[in-house]
């Protein structure tokens, strides 16, 4: 059953139950005018609450925090009650009933507050339902994220820190043992840090962006030992973004692809440039590397890594996050867009 159908069934059952109870507890004989008034009461309730629902959707009240939502709902309930009372009063007047209610201010306030209770109860059910749905959807996303993380960790062990990279890194370090022992020690430390950081990061949903940068820097330092002057890299990071949450190993995947399929395939090598900026309410990370992007010639491992990264972003942030790869000004540019309001 669709949500739209469920909504209308709830509307009809809710207001229908209220009207039925009113008729059951009606003192005296139920005359035709009472039934007519009940029918008009029923239609007015549905029309006004449906109008109220339109306002909720248009003004995004479902995204409000509870502390802001409570006063908004209370005020809305009173205003809707006044509207409902006005409609009810006009019906009574046309039917020749209770036009003198305005002569008693206390009765007027009591009647409005009574109607406000109806709309407050309606609001509790409506917002409660959507809160439950939101909680259930978040639980589903968490399950999907955990499943995707398992794939990411497996992919990380197979391709990101693969035996080929480990072999090259260790060979580069071994070559330095005799000619530059101090540099070899630094390389071993970098490799150790990279392995430890990767294992820790792989167990988290999010980590500070500066921690992800540390992993990337250790990786690039190790590749620098192997490529020497053929590899140059630099960073331009806005300091306020360092503490922001970031999906672990996402940037490392992009940077490794840049080195593996860009720099390593060029006889003269090239550069990797990483920038991170805040644009409006988004975090924009760009990775520029020498080379040319050709999606038709991507290796299977690269395609899986990129597709898995895109899927992780969709699960974690929905349509607010994006990952795009393309050629730009003679280089390959990868752009990651993340919302800052997570």
C-alpha positions in Angstrom: 0.0 0.0 0.0 1.4 3.4 -1.0 1.9 6.2 1.5 -0.7 8.4 -0.2 -3.3 5.7 0.1 -2.4 5.0 3.7 -2.6 8.8 4.5 -6.1 9.1 3.1 -7.3 5.9 4.8 -6.0 7.3 8.1 -7.7 10.7 7.5 -11.1 9.1 6.8 -10.8 6.6 9.7 -9.5 9.3 12.1 -12.1 11.9 11.5 -14.8 9.3 10.9 -14.2 7.8 14.3 -14.3 11.2 16.0 -17.6 12.0 14.3 -19.1 8.6 15.1 -18.2 9.0 18.7 -19.8 12.4 18.8 -23.0 11.0 17.4 -23.0 8.1 19.8 -22.7 10.3 22.8 -25.2 12.9 21.4 -27.8 13.6 24.0 -31.3 13.1 22.8 -32.6 12.0 19.5 -30.2 12.1 16.6 -32.0 14.3 14.1 -31.2 14.8 10.4 -29.6 18.2 11.1 -27.1 16.5 13.5 -26.1 14.1 10.8 -25.7 16.9 8.3 -23.6 18.9 10.7 -21.5 15.8 11.4 -20.9 15.3 7.7 -19.8 19.0 7.3 -17.6 18.7 10.4 -16.0 15.6 8.9 -15.3 17.3 5.5 -14.0 20.4 7.2 -11.6 18.4 9.4 -10.2 16.5 6.4 -9.9 19.7 4.2 -8.2 21.7 6.9 -5.7 19.0 8.0 -4.9 18.3 4.4 -4.1 22.0 4.0 -2.1 21.8 7.1 -0.1 18.9 5.7 0.6 20.9 2.6 2.1 23.7 4.8 4.2 21.1 6.7 5.7 19.8 3.4 6.2 23.2 1.8 8.0 24.7 4.8 10.0 21.5 5.6 8.7 21.2 9.1 9.6 17.6 9.1 13.2 18.5 9.2 12.9 20.7 12.3 14.4 19.7 15.6 12.0 18.9 18.4 12.8 22.0 20.4 11.7 24.2 17.4 8.9 21.9 16.3 6.9 22.0 19.5 6.1 25.7 19.6 5.5 25.7 15.8 2.9 22.8 16.2 1.2 24.5 19.2 0.8 27.8 17.3 -0.4 26.0 14.2 -2.9 24.0 16.2 -4.4 27.1 17.7 -4.6 28.9 14.3 -6.1 25.9 12.7 -8.6 25.7 15.5 -9.7 29.3 14.9 -10.2 28.4 11.2 -12.1 25.3 12.1 -14.2 27.1 14.7 -15.0 29.8 12.1 -16.1 27.2 9.7 -18.1 25.3 12.4 -19.7 28.6 13.6 -20.8 29.4 10.0 -22.3 26.0 9.6 -24.2 26.3 13.0 -25.4 29.8 12.0 -26.7 28.5 8.6 -28.4 25.6 10.4 -29.9 27.9 13.0 -27.9 26.6 15.9 -25.6 28.2 18.6 -25.1 31.7 17.0 -25.1 33.2 20.5 -21.8 31.4 21.5 -19.9 34.6 20.8 -21.7 36.3 23.7 -19.7 34.2 26.2 -16.0 34.8 25.8 -15.1 31.9 28.2 -17.1 29.4 26.1 -15.4 30.7 23.0 -11.9 30.2 24.4 -12.9 26.7 25.7 -14.3 25.7 22.3 -11.2 26.9 20.4 -8.9 25.1 22.8 -11.0 21.9 22.4 -10.6 22.1 18.7 -6.9 22.9 19.1 -6.6 19.6 21.0 -7.9 17.7 17.9 -5.2 19.3 15.6 -2.5 18.8 18.3 -3.5 15.1 18.4 -3.4 15.0 14.6 0.0 16.6 14.6 1.4 14.1 17.1 0.2 11.2 15.0 1.5 12.7 11.7 4.9 13.7 13.0 5.2 10.6 15.0 4.6 8.5 11.9 7.2 10.4 9.9 9.7 10.2 12.8 9.2 6.4 12.9 9.6 6.2 9.1 12.8 8.3 9.2 14.2 6.1 12.0 13.4 3.0 10.0 15.0 4.4 6.8 18.1 5.4 8.8 18.4 1.9 10.2 18.1 0.5 6.6 20.9 3.0 5.5 23.0 1.9 8.4 22.6 -1.8 7.4 23.5 -0.9 3.8 26.5 1.1 4.9 27.8 -1.8 7.0 27.4 -4.1 4.0 29.2 -1.6 1.8 31.9 -1.1 4.4 32.6 -4.9 4.3 33.0 -4.6 0.5 35.2 -1.6 0.9 37.5 -3.3 3.4 37.8 -6.4 1.1 38.5 -4.1 -1.8 41.0 -2.2 0.2 42.9 -5.3 1.1 42.9 -6.5 -2.5 43.6 -3.3 -4.5 44.3 -0.3 -2.3 47.2 -1.7 -0.3 47.6 -4.6 -2.6 50.7 -6.9 -2.7 52.0 -5.1 -5.8 52.1 -1.8 -3.9 53.6 -3.5 -0.8 56.2 -5.2 -2.9 57.2 -2.0 -4.6 57.3 -0.1 -1.3 59.4 -2.7 0.4 61.8 -2.9 -2.6 62.2 0.9 -2.6 63.0 0.8 1.1 65.4 -2.1 0.8 67.3 -0.3 -1.9 67.9 2.6 0.6 69.1 0.4 3.5 72.8 0.6 2.4 72.9 3.9 0.6 70.7 5.9 2.9 69.8 4.1 6.1 68.1 7.1 7.7 65.8 7.5 4.7 65.1 3.7 4.8 64.0 4.1 8.4 61.7 6.9 7.5 60.2 4.7 4.8 59.6 1.8 7.2 58.0 4.2 9.6 55.7 5.6 6.9 54.7 2.1 5.8 54.0 1.0 9.4 51.9 4.2 10.0 50.0 3.6 6.7 49.2 0.0 7.6 48.0 0.9 11.1 46.0 3.9 10.0 44.3 2.0 7.2 43.3 -0.8 9.5 41.9 1.6 12.1 40.1 3.8 9.5 38.5 0.8 7.9 36.5 0.1 11.0 34.9 3.6 11.2 32.0 5.2 9.4 33.6 8.6 9.5 36.9 10.1 10.7 38.3 13.6 10.8 39.5 14.8 7.4 43.0 15.5 8.8 43.3 11.8 9.6 42.4 10.9 6.1 45.0 13.4 4.9 47.7 11.8 7.1 47.0 8.4 5.4 47.2 10.1 1.9 50.5 11.8 2.8 52.1 8.6 4.1 51.0 6.9 0.9 52.5 9.6 -1.3 55.7 9.8 0.7 56.2 6.0 0.1 55.5 6.4 -3.6 57.9 9.3 -3.7 60.7 6.9 -2.6 59.9 4.7 -5.6 59.3 7.4 -8.2 61.7 10.0 -6.9 61.6 13.1 -9.1 58.9 11.6 -11.3 56.3 12.2 -8.6 55.5 15.6 -7.1 52.6 16.4 -4.9 51.2 19.3 -3.0 48.2 20.3 -0.9 45.9 23.3 -0.5 43.6 22.7 2.4 41.4 25.2 4.2 42.3 24.7 7.9 38.6 24.8 9.1 37.9 21.6 7.2 40.5 19.5 9.0 38.1 18.6 11.8 35.2 17.8 9.5 34.0 14.3 9.2 35.0 12.4 6.1 34.4 8.8 4.8 37.6 6.8 5.6 39.9 5.8 2.7 37.8 7.6 0.1 40.4 10.2 -0.7 43.2 7.5 -0.5 41.4 5.5 -3.2 41.3 8.5 -5.5 44.9 9.4 -4.9 46.1 5.9 -5.5 44.2 5.7 -8.8 45.9 9.0 -9.7 49.4 7.6 -9.1 48.7 4.1 -10.4 47.0 5.1 -13.7 48.3 8.6 -14.1 51.9 9.2 -12.9 53.2 5.6 -13.3 52.2 5.5 -17.0 54.1 8.7 -17.9 57.8 8.5 -18.7 58.5 11.9 -17.2 56.1 11.4 -14.3 53.9 14.2 -13.2 52.1 15.8 -10.2 49.3 15.2 -7.8 47.5 18.3 -6.4 44.9 18.0 -3.7 42.7 20.9 -2.6 39.8 21.1 -0.1 37.6 24.2 0.1 34.3 25.2 1.6 31.8 26.4 -0.9 28.5 27.5 0.6 27.4 24.5 2.7 29.6 21.9 0.9 33.0 20.6 1.3 34.7 20.4 -2.1 37.8 18.2 -2.5 39.6 18.2 -5.8 42.4 15.8 -6.9 44.3 16.9 -10.0 46.9 14.5 -11.5 48.9 14.3 -14.7 47.6 12.0 -17.3 44.4 11.4 -19.3 41.1 9.8 -18.1 39.6 7.2 -20.4 36.7 5.4 -18.7 36.6 2.8 -21.4 40.2 1.7 -20.5 39.8 1.5 -16.7 41.0 -1.7 -15.1 38.4 -3.8 -13.3 39.8 -3.0 -9.9 39.7 0.7 -10.6 36.1 0.6 -11.8 35.1 -1.4 -8.7 36.9 1.0 -6.4 35.3 4.1 -7.9 31.8 2.6 -8.1 32.1 1.4 -4.5 33.1 4.9 -3.4 30.1 6.5 -5.2 27.8 3.9 -3.6 29.1 4.7 -0.2 28.5 8.4 -0.7 25.0 7.8 -1.8 24.2 5.7 1.2 25.8 8.0 3.7 24.7 11.4 2.3 22.1 10.7 -0.4 21.8 13.1 -3.3 23.8 15.7 -1.4 27.2 14.0 -2.1 28.8 13.5 -5.5 32.0 12.1 -7.0 32.9 13.0 -10.6 36.0 12.2 -12.7 36.9 13.8 -16.0 39.6 15.6 -18.0 40.3 19.2 -17.3 43.0 21.5 -18.8 45.2 18.6 -19.8 44.9 16.8 -16.5 42.6 14.4 -14.8 40.3 16.0 -12.2 38.4 14.1 -9.6 35.9 16.2 -7.5 34.3 15.0 -4.3 31.3 17.0 -2.9 30.2 16.4 0.6 27.5 18.3 2.7 28.8 20.1 5.8 25.6 19.7 7.7 25.9 16.0 8.5 
